[in-house]
Amino acid sequence: MKTLFFLLITAIVVILAVRLVLRLIQAKVRGWIGEKAVSIILKFLPDEYTVFNNIYIEENGKSTQIDHVILSPYGIFVIETKNYSGWIYGSENAQYWTKNKYGTKYRFYNPLLQNYSHVKALQSLFGFPMLYFVPIVVFTGRATIKGHYPNHYVIYARQLLSTIKAYRKIVLTEEILTTIINKLSYSSFETSETASNHVNQIKDGIRERKAIIMQGICPRCGGTLVHRQGKYGAFWGCCNYPECHYTLNEQTLMKGGAS
């Protein structure tokens, strides 16, 4: 009887492990397919646009993976791709957005914030101010964007080319453009070791972020987290509001600050 029970438990553990691995593989493949779809779309840009796909750049000992970077006389377009299905909710300043597919909800990190970190890495590399950059979040697949983003580009793949081509004012000279194309070519790289290191850095960053939050410190600006009462209940917000919009709901804090 004990042997049968042990075999049953072992089988359940193996099945759960296999399901978890398959889910991770599916997520990775889905992301790869989305990036490939966007890279194909970007091939239809004229020759004055130089496209970099799936690049890693390293600044100050930290690597940053960027889905797509387009260098052009009209600006530097930085694209984050999400290959999701379902309804997409989330505000511009929220830490997480929500995907709702047939009633099943899934939280994912705000791609606007994610892409902002990519822009900052490129700013550090090129030494250019923000006005030269155009951050864009593109949803492929069967996503339906439910949020309203007046200050950012959150678009469907079919809108990507027209969004890029709408910029017609020349902001980068041919000489500067040649320089930054060469710089990005020499600064970007991709190896299996790089990808692994990048994932480990993300995990380390999450752990550091949780530790900071649990000390009552805002992870964005270093301000003090203040307990407040809002329309939807109690939450913690940065004392530097409205300059900093970081918020954390009370339940998340009780779970260890996994925000």
C-alpha positions in Angstrom: 0.0 0.0 0.0 2.8 2.4 0.9 4.6 1.6 -2.4 1.4 2.3 -4.3 0.9 5.6 -2.5 4.5 6.6 -3.1 4.1 5.8 -6.8 0.9 7.8 -7.0 2.5 10.9 -5.4 5.6 10.6 -7.6 3.3 10.4 -10.7 1.4 13.5 -9.6 4.7 15.4 -9.0 6.0 14.4 -12.4 2.8 15.4 -14.2 2.8 18.8 -12.5 6.4 19.4 -13.3 5.9 18.5 -17.0 2.9 20.8 -17.1 4.9 23.6 -15.7 7.8 23.1 -18.1 5.3 23.0 -21.1 3.8 26.2 -19.9 7.2 27.9 -19.8 8.1 26.6 -23.2 4.8 27.7 -24.6 5.3 31.2 -23.2 8.8 31.4 -24.6 7.7 30.2 -28.0 4.7 32.6 -28.0 7.0 35.5 -27.3 9.4 34.4 -30.0 6.6 34.2 -32.5 5.4 37.7 -31.6 8.9 39.2 -32.1 9.3 37.4 -35.4 6.0 38.7 -36.6 7.0 42.3 -35.8 10.4 41.8 -37.3 8.8 40.7 -40.6 6.5 43.8 -40.5 9.6 46.1 -40.0 11.2 44.7 -43.2 8.6 46.8 -45.1 10.2 50.0 -43.8 12.2 52.1 -46.4 16.0 51.9 -46.5 16.4 55.0 -44.4 15.3 53.0 -41.4 17.9 50.6 -39.8 16.3 47.8 -37.8 17.9 45.8 -35.0 15.9 42.8 -33.6 16.3 41.0 -30.3 19.4 42.7 -29.0 21.3 42.8 -25.7 23.3 45.8 -24.6 25.4 46.1 -21.5 25.7 49.2 -19.5 27.3 49.5 -16.0 27.6 45.8 -15.7 23.9 45.2 -16.4 22.4 43.7 -19.6 19.2 44.9 -21.2 17.3 42.9 -23.8 15.3 44.9 -26.3 12.9 43.4 -28.8 13.3 46.0 -31.6 15.2 49.2 -32.1 14.8 51.3 -35.3 17.3 54.0 -36.0 16.2 56.7 -38.5 16.6 60.4 -39.4 13.2 60.9 -37.6 14.1 59.4 -34.3 15.0 56.2 -32.4 12.0 53.9 -32.2 12.1 51.4 -29.3 9.6 48.6 -29.5 8.4 46.2 -26.9 6.4 43.3 -28.3 3.7 41.3 -26.5 2.1 38.3 -28.2 -1.1 37.9 -26.0 -4.7 37.0 -26.5 -7.6 38.3 -24.5 -8.6 41.7 -23.1 -5.7 43.9 -21.9 -6.2 46.2 -18.9 -3.9 48.5 -17.0 -3.2 52.2 -16.4 -0.1 54.0 -17.6 1.5 54.2 -14.1 0.3 50.8 -12.7 3.1 48.4 -11.8 1.2 45.5 -13.4 -1.4 45.0 -16.2 -4.0 42.3 -16.5 -4.8 39.9 -19.3 -8.3 38.5 -19.2 -9.0 35.6 -21.5 -12.4 33.9 -21.1 -12.5 34.9 -17.5 -9.0 33.6 -16.6 -6.9 36.5 -15.4 -3.1 36.8 -15.6 -0.9 39.7 -14.4 2.1 40.9 -16.2 4.6 43.7 -15.7 3.6 47.0 -17.2 5.2 47.0 -20.7 5.3 50.8 -20.7 7.6 50.7 -17.6 9.5 47.8 -19.2 10.1 49.7 -22.4 11.0 52.9 -20.4 14.0 51.0 -18.9 15.0 50.1 -22.5 15.0 53.7 -23.5 17.0 54.7 -20.5 19.6 52.0 -21.4 19.8 53.4 -25.0 20.0 57.0 -23.6 23.0 56.0 -21.6 24.6 54.3 -24.6 24.0 57.2 -27.0 24.0 60.1 -24.7 20.8 61.5 -26.3 17.9 63.3 -24.5 14.5 61.6 -24.3 13.0 63.7 -27.2 15.0 61.7 -29.7 13.3 58.4 -28.6 9.8 57.1 -29.5 8.8 54.2 -27.2 6.1 51.9 -28.7 4.4 48.9 -27.1 3.0 46.5 -29.8 0.4 43.8 -29.2 0.3 40.9 -31.7 -2.0 37.9 -31.5 -5.6 38.3 -30.6 -5.3 40.9 -27.9 -7.9 43.6 -27.4 -6.5 46.7 -25.7 -9.1 48.0 -23.2 -6.9 50.7 -21.6 -6.6 54.3 -22.7 -3.1 55.6 -23.1 -3.1 59.3 -24.3 0.6 59.8 -23.5 2.0 56.6 -25.0 1.9 54.4 -28.0 0.1 51.1 -27.1 -0.9 49.8 -30.5 -1.7 46.7 -32.6 0.8 45.2 -35.0 -1.3 46.5 -37.9 -0.7 50.0 -36.8 3.0 49.8 -36.4 4.2 51.0 -39.8 1.9 53.9 -40.0 2.8 55.0 -36.4 6.5 55.0 -37.3 6.0 56.7 -40.7 4.0 59.5 -39.1 7.3 60.9 -37.8 8.7 63.1 -40.7 10.7 65.7 -38.9 14.4 65.1 -39.3 16.1 65.1 -35.9 19.3 63.1 -36.6 21.8 64.0 -39.3 23.2 61.4 -41.6 26.6 61.7 -39.8 25.1 61.2 -36.3 22.9 58.3 -37.6 25.9 56.5 -39.1 27.7 56.9 -35.8 25.0 55.5 -33.6 24.3 52.6 -36.1 27.9 51.6 -35.8 27.8 52.1 -32.0 24.7 49.9 -31.6 26.2 47.3 -33.9 29.3 47.0 -31.8 27.5 47.3 -28.4 24.8 44.8 -29.0 25.3 41.0 -28.8 23.5 37.8 -28.1 24.8 34.5 -26.7 23.2 31.8 -24.6 25.4 33.0 -21.7 24.2 36.6 -22.1 20.5 35.5 -22.0 21.1 33.4 -18.9 22.9 36.3 -17.2 20.1 38.6 -18.1 17.5 36.3 -16.6 19.5 36.0 -13.4 19.9 39.8 -13.2 16.1 40.2 -13.4 15.6 37.7 -10.6 18.2 39.5 -8.4 16.5 42.8 -9.2 13.1 41.4 -8.1 14.6 40.2 -4.8 16.3 43.6 -4.2 13.0 45.4 -5.0 11.1 43.3 -2.5 13.6 44.0 0.2 13.4 47.7 -0.4 9.6 47.7 -0.4 9.5 45.8 2.9 11.6 48.5 4.4 8.9 51.0 3.5 10.9 52.6 0.7 9.6 53.5 -2.7 11.5 51.3 -5.3 11.2 54.0 -8.0 12.4 57.2 -6.3 13.6 56.2 -2.8 10.8 58.1 -1.1 8.9 56.9 2.0 5.8 54.7 1.4 2.8 56.2 3.2 -0.4 54.3 4.2 -3.4 55.9 2.5 -7.2 55.1 2.1 -8.5 55.2 -1.5 -11.7 54.6 -3.4 -11.0 50.9 -3.6 -9.6 50.4 -0.1 -6.3 50.9 1.7 -3.0 51.1 -0.1 0.6 52.3 0.2 1.8 55.2 -1.9 4.9 57.2 -2.4 5.3 60.3 -0.3 6.5 62.2 -3.4 3.2 62.0 -5.2 2.3 63.5 -7.7 5.9 63.5 -8.9 6.0 59.7 -8.3 2.9 57.6 -8.9 4.1 54.4 -7.3 1.4 52.5 -5.4 1.2 49.1 -3.7 -2.0 47.5 -2.5 -2.1 46.2 1.1 -2.6 42.6 0.2 0.5 42.5 -2.0 2.5 44.0 0.8 1.3 41.4 3.2 2.5 38.7 0.8 6.0 40.1 0.8 6.0 43.1 -1.4 5.8 41.2 -4.7 4.6 44.2 -6.6 
